[in-house]
Amino acid sequence: MSINIHSYMHIGVAGNIGSGKTTLTKMLAEHYKWIPKYEAVSYNPYLADYYKNIPRWSFNLEVYFLKQRFRDVLEISRSKDVVIQDRTIFEGVYIFVENNRAMGNLTERDFGTYMDLFNLMMSLVKAPDLLIYLKSSVPNLVSRIQKRGRDYEKGISLEYLSGLNDRYGKWIGNYSGKVLELDTDNLDFENRPEDFVAVTDRIDAELYGLFPVLQDK
């Protein structure tokens, strides 16, 4: 049984590369009649320079991405609908920027300035009302990435995916908002209808305080 929400709400879908974020966002948007918001950062004017000299251009690249993601959050905050977002602003910061910093591509000075800017931005908006975290093992991520066959993802290493997974685990462990964690190693919500029903039951329970077994009574 599906229940409609009448209040404004921001639902975030988070997870590593290949965890199924975009697929689940699309399916949930269709199921609940929510408005999907996909990451709009495919173009970055610093990208070409970044790959020529990563340490030199990392700060510029990441600040541009942050600006784009903050624009998305502002649009969501002004929406009169329930919006479900594929990847949150937090992941760009706590996963990918932290990773760039750890690799030595961002100086501590630049990282400090970046975090000051991010914290200022977040003082103007609120976190998602619910964060859906798609947890996945590296073998499962690799299987999904290989299955979708995107050329630009072929060079992703196991070490890189594993490092991102560790950062996701740390971030979620410290996250103070409402989180629904889904183990995607044991779910195939795209191909098994019963798995998708299990997901929506858990979302209903989180959002409406209902016990899934009682929903049809």
N, C-alpha and C positions, 0 to 999 in steps of 0.2 A: 504494500500500500504506500503510495506517495502522498506527501503532505506539502501543500504550497506554503511558502513564506510570504508574508505581506510586508515585512519590514525590510529596510535596506541592510545588505550584508555583504561582506567581503570574505570569500573562501579562497585560500591559497593552496596550490598543489605543488609540493616540493619533492625533490628526489634527484639522484645522480643521473648522468647521461645514460639513456637506455632503460630507465626504470618504468617508463610508461606514462609520464606526466601528461603529454599532449593527448594521448589516446583517452586517458581517464577524464581529463578536462572536457573533451568533446562529448564523451558519453554522458557525463553528469549534467552538462549544460542541456543536452537534449532531453534527458530524463526529468530533470526538475524545472525545465524552461528557464534556466539561468542564463545570464549573458556571459559568454566566454571572452576572456582577455588573454591573448597570446603575446609572447615576448616580441616586442617591436624593436629589436636591436640588431637586425641583420646587417645594417650598414653602419660602418664606423670609419670616418675620414682618416683616422690614425692607423688603420689596420695594416696597410702596405708598409708604412714606416716601421711599425711595431715588429713585423716579421724580419725586417732588415737589421734592426737594432733593438732587441727586446728591452734591455735595461734602460735605454735612453727614453723609450716611448711608452713604457708600461703605465706611468702615472697619467699621461695624457689620455691613453686608451681607456683606462679604468674610470677616470672622471667623466669622460663622454658617456660611457655605459651607465654610470650612476645617474647622470642627468636624464638620460632616456628612461630609465626605470623609475625615477622619481616622478617624471611626467605621467607615467602609467598609474602610479599610486595616487597622484592628485586627481586624475580622471576618475578613478574608481571611487575615491572619497566623495566626489561630487555627483556620483550616479544616484539615480532614484530606483535602481534595480538591485537584485542580488547578482553580484559579479563573481565568477570563478576564474582565478588567474593561474595560468600555466607558468610556473617559476616566479618566486617572489624576489623583491629587492634584497632581502637578507642573504639569499644564496650568492648573489654577485659579490657581496661584501665578505661574509664569513666563510665562504668556500673558495671562490675563485681569486679574490684579491688576497686573502690570507695565503693561498697557495703561491701566488706570485711573489708575495713577501718572503715566504719560506725559501723560495728558489733563488732569492737574492736579486730579484728583478725590480723590487721597490725598496728604496732606502727607508730607514726609520723616520726620517724627516718627512718624506713624501707620504708615508703610510699614516703618520700622525695627522697631517693636514687633511688627508682623505677621510679619516675617521671623524675628525672634527666636522667636516662638511656633511658627512652622512648623519651624524647625530643631530646636527642642526635641522636637517631635512626631516628626520623622523620625529622631531619635536612638534612638527606641524601637521602630522597625520598619525593615524593609529595603525596598529598591527592588524592582520586579518582576524576576523571573528572566529575562524577555525582554520587551522593549518593541517592539511592532509599530507602526511609524509610517507612516501613510497620507499620502504626499506628493501634493499636487494643485495644479494651476495655478488661478488665480482663475476663468478662464472655465469650467473643469470644475466647480468648486464652485458657480458660479452656475447652471449647467445642472442639476445635481443638486438644488439648493435649489428651483428653479422647478418641477422635475418632481414633487417631493413636495408642493408646494403648501400649506405651513403658513402660516396667516395671520400669525402673530407673527414670521415670518422675512421677510416681504415688504419690510420697511423697512430691511433690512441693506444697507449701501452697499458699492460696490466698494472704496472707500478703506479701509473697516473690515476687509473680508475680506483685502485686500492687507496691511494692517498686521499682522493676526493671522498671516498666512502668513510674514511676515518674522520675527516673534517665534518661530514654530515652528522656522524654519530655524536661528535663533541658538541656541535651546534644544537642539535635536537635535545641533547642531555641538559643543556643550559637554557633552553627556550622557555620563557615564562608564560607564554600564551596557551590557549587551548590547542592540543595536538591530538590528531587521530593517526596512529601509526599502523600502516598496512604492510604486511610481509608479502612482497610480490613474488617471492620464490614459491609460495604455496597458493598463488592466485593467478588465474588467467581470465580476468574480467572481460577481455575482448572476445574470447572464443567460447567461454563457458557461462551461459546465462545465470546459472546458480551462483557462480562466483560474484557476478555483478550484483545480484540480489543481496548477497551477504555484505557487500560493500555499502550499498544504499541503506540496508538495515542498520549498520553501524553508524552511518552518517545521520540517519533519522534519530538514533538514540543520543548522539552527541548534541544535535541541534535542538531537539524537542524534548529531551529527557524521557524518551519512551523506551520501553523494553521491546526489542524486535519481536519476541514471541507473542506479544500481546497486541501487536499492531492491527491484526485483522479481526479482532474480537470487538 
